[in-house]
Amino acid sequence: MYPGLNKQGLRYIAVNYGDDAKTINGYVKTGKFTFPIGMNGTGKNDVAKHYGVSAYPTNYLLDAQGKVVARFVGFDEAGMKAALKKMGFTL
């Protein structure tokens, strides 16, 4: 689904909370992911703390201005698809 949405302007970035770079890179290679996966960070660069992540996975949809338009705790494919459609993406 991501490659088609990427062509429509959607950008997907995953943030891994606790694994090291070697583990993340192995996961990307095995899963053949085409989107970037970053490491969480610490201090003022703590992405999980900044966005109030309390469970994994937590997914956010942000608009072009960076405003959070949807938040999903756990994996909610139907909810994500509905939110993407509402934002104007064709699935």
N, C-alpha and C positions, 0 to 999 in steps of 0.2 A: 504494500500500500504506500509506503513512504516514497519510493521513486516517482510515482505518478503525482503525489502531492507536492513533492519537491519541485517538479516542473511548473506547478501552479504558484510557487512562491513560499510554500511552507518550509520552515527550517526546524529540524528536530535536533536537540542536543540532550544527551543523557549525562547525568552526573552520578558517578559512583561514590558512595559514602565512605566505605572503609577498606576496600581492597587496594593492594599495591599495583604499580604500573604493569608489572609482569603478568599478574593475574588478569587485569583488565584487558591487556593486549591479547592474551590467550583466549579470553571470552569473545572478543571482537572477531578474532580469526576463526574460531569455531562456529560462531553464529553468522559469519559473513555479513556483519553489519556495515552499512554504507554511510551511517551518520556518525558524527564525532561523539566520543565519550570522554568526559573530563573527570578529574579527581575533585573531591569536595573542597578541600582547602581548610584553612584554620583562621582563627581570629576574625578580622573584618572581612576576610575572603571565604568565610564559612557559608556556602550556598544553602545548605540544609537549614541552618539557623536563620538565615536571612528570610527564607520563604516559609518558615514554620513547619518544616517536614517532621512529622511525628511517627510515620510508618512508611514501610517500603513495599512496593513502589508507590510513590506519589507523583502524579502527572499534572502538569500545568499547561494551559494553552494561553499564549500571550499574543496580543494583537501587534500590528506593525509599530505601534508606539511603545511597546514593552509593557502594556497594562495587562494584568492577569484577567482573562475573560472566563476561564473555567479551571476548576481544580478537582482532581479525582484521587482519592486515597484507595489504594489497591488498583487492580486492573479492571477497568470498566469499558470494554470495547464498544458496547452499544452507546454509552454516554459520550464517549470520545467521538464516535462517528456523528452523533447528533449535533454535538458542539461544533465540529468541523463544518458540517453542512450549514449550520446557522451562520458561521463565519463566511460562507460563500464558496467553500471548496466543493469540488465535484469528486465523489468517491466512486 
